Amino acid sequence: MGNCCGKPDADPFAGQGRVLGTAPPKAQTAPVPAARAKTVGGPPRPLGGSGSGSGSGDADARRRAAEAAEVRFPYQREAVFVPGRLADEVQARAKGTGKPRGKLADQLDAQRRQTRTDTLKEASADETRRREVAASTEARNYN
């Protein structure tokens, strides 16, 4: 029995029957292909390299990764060890000291250097000043 728009169900007793207690017939499956050994031609080689000799390639890769990190995180304040360069030179490059900076850039840099405790102290001082101004205004307006 089905719904008014559907197809009628097939009769469950239309197929071949089996005796109670016997297992259902096995479904026929496709044969499993034999496992074959995968062969890869040639000796192993490093990925991303275009030449032979991985010793100089590793140092070059490290240098390029350090330069990418400098560009990606220019405001990192810790001393960074980069082979072949001084940490001050790396930080100077990250800061971009060769470019003229404006007032807003300096303010933004100072704000980025501020720690959480400095921010909380500044917020507390602002709130204290606001309360003092409110109290003096209330005293001045008292009749």
C-alpha positions as CSV (number, residue, x, y, z in Angstrom):
1,M,0.0,0.0,0.0
2,G,1.4,3.4,-0.9
3,N,0.2,7.0,-1.0
4,C,-2.2,8.3,-3.6
5,C,0.6,9.6,-5.9
6,G,3.2,6.9,-5.5
7,K,3.8,3.5,-7.1
8,P,2.2,0.5,-5.5
9,D,4.6,-1.6,-3.4
10,A,5.6,-5.0,-4.7
11,D,4.1,-8.0,-3.0
12,P,6.6,-9.1,-0.3
13,F,5.6,-12.8,-0.9
14,A,6.2,-12.7,-4.7
15,G,9.9,-13.8,-4.5
16,Q,11.3,-17.3,-3.8
17,G,10.9,-18.4,-0.2
18,R,13.3,-20.2,2.0
19,V,12.9,-22.6,4.9
20,L,13.0,-21.2,8.4
21,G,16.5,-21.4,10.0
22,T,18.5,-21.3,6.7
23,A,20.8,-18.5,5.7
24,P,19.8,-16.1,2.9
25,P,21.5,-16.7,-0.4
26,K,24.8,-15.0,-0.9
27,A,24.8,-12.0,-3.2
28,Q,27.2,-12.3,-6.1
29,T,30.1,-9.9,-6.0
30,A,32.7,-8.9,-8.5
31,P,36.1,-10.6,-8.0
32,V,38.7,-8.5,-6.1
33,P,41.7,-7.7,-8.3
34,A,45.0,-9.1,-7.2
35,A,47.2,-6.7,-5.3
36,R,50.1,-5.6,-7.4
37,A,53.2,-3.9,-6.2
38,K,53.4,-0.2,-6.9
39,T,56.7,0.8,-8.4
40,V,58.0,4.3,-8.4
41,G,60.8,5.0,-10.8
42,G,64.1,6.6,-9.8
43,P,65.8,7.4,-6.5
44,P,64.1,9.7,-4.0
45,R,64.6,13.4,-4.5
46,P,63.7,16.5,-2.5
47,L,60.5,18.4,-3.4
48,G,60.6,21.9,-4.7
49,G,64.3,21.8,-5.6
50,S,65.4,22.5,-9.2
51,G,69.0,21.3,-8.8
52,S,71.3,18.9,-7.1
53,G,72.8,19.3,-3.7
54,S,70.4,19.9,-0.9
55,G,72.9,21.5,1.5
56,S,72.8,25.0,0.1
57,G,69.1,24.7,-0.8
58,D,68.2,24.2,2.8
59,A,70.0,27.4,3.9
60,D,68.4,29.3,1.0
61,A,65.0,28.0,1.9
62,R,65.5,29.0,5.5
63,R,66.5,32.5,4.4
64,R,63.5,32.9,2.2
65,A,61.2,31.6,5.0
66,A,62.6,34.1,7.4
67,E,62.2,37.0,4.9
68,A,58.6,35.9,4.4
69,A,58.0,35.9,8.1
70,E,59.4,39.4,8.4
71,V,57.0,40.6,5.8
72,R,54.1,38.8,7.3
73,F,54.7,39.9,10.9
74,P,56.4,43.2,10.8
75,Y,55.6,44.3,14.3
76,Q,57.2,41.4,16.1
77,R,59.3,42.9,18.9
78,E,61.4,39.9,20.0
79,A,64.9,39.5,18.7
80,V,64.8,37.1,15.7
81,F,67.8,35.0,14.8
82,V,68.3,34.8,11.1
83,P,71.4,33.2,9.8
84,G,73.7,35.6,8.0
85,R,71.9,38.8,9.4
86,L,71.9,40.7,12.6
87,A,68.7,40.8,14.6
88,D,68.7,44.7,14.6
89,E,68.9,44.7,10.8
90,V,65.9,42.4,10.6
91,Q,63.9,44.5,13.0
92,A,64.9,47.7,11.2
93,R,63.7,46.2,8.0
94,A,60.5,45.1,9.6
95,K,59.8,48.5,10.9
96,G,60.4,50.1,7.5
97,T,62.6,52.8,8.9
98,G,63.6,53.9,5.4
99,K,60.1,55.4,4.8
100,P,59.0,58.7,6.4
101,R,56.3,58.1,9.1
102,G,53.5,60.4,10.0
103,K,51.9,61.3,13.3
104,L,49.2,58.6,13.0
105,A,51.7,55.9,12.2
106,D,53.6,56.8,15.3
107,Q,50.5,56.8,17.4
108,L,49.5,53.4,16.0
109,D,53.0,52.0,16.7
110,A,52.8,53.3,20.3
111,Q,49.3,51.7,20.8
112,R,50.6,48.4,19.4
113,R,53.5,48.4,21.9
114,Q,51.1,49.0,24.8
115,T,50.6,46.0,27.1
116,R,47.3,44.9,28.6
117,T,48.2,46.3,32.0
118,D,49.1,49.7,30.5
119,T,45.7,49.7,28.7
120,L,43.8,48.9,31.9
121,K,45.7,51.6,33.8
122,E,44.9,54.2,31.1
123,A,41.2,53.2,31.1
124,S,41.2,53.5,34.9
125,A,42.7,56.9,34.9
126,D,40.2,58.1,32.2
127,E,37.3,56.8,34.4
128,T,38.7,58.6,37.5
129,R,39.0,61.9,35.5
130,R,35.5,61.5,34.2
131,R,34.2,61.0,37.8
132,E,36.1,64.0,39.0
133,V,34.7,66.2,36.3
134,A,31.2,65.0,37.0
135,A,31.6,65.7,40.7
136,S,32.9,69.2,40.1
137,T,30.1,69.9,37.7
138,E,27.5,68.7,40.2
139,A,29.1,70.9,43.0
140,R,29.1,73.9,40.6
141,N,25.4,73.5,39.7
142,Y,24.3,73.0,43.3
143,N,21.9,75.8,44.3
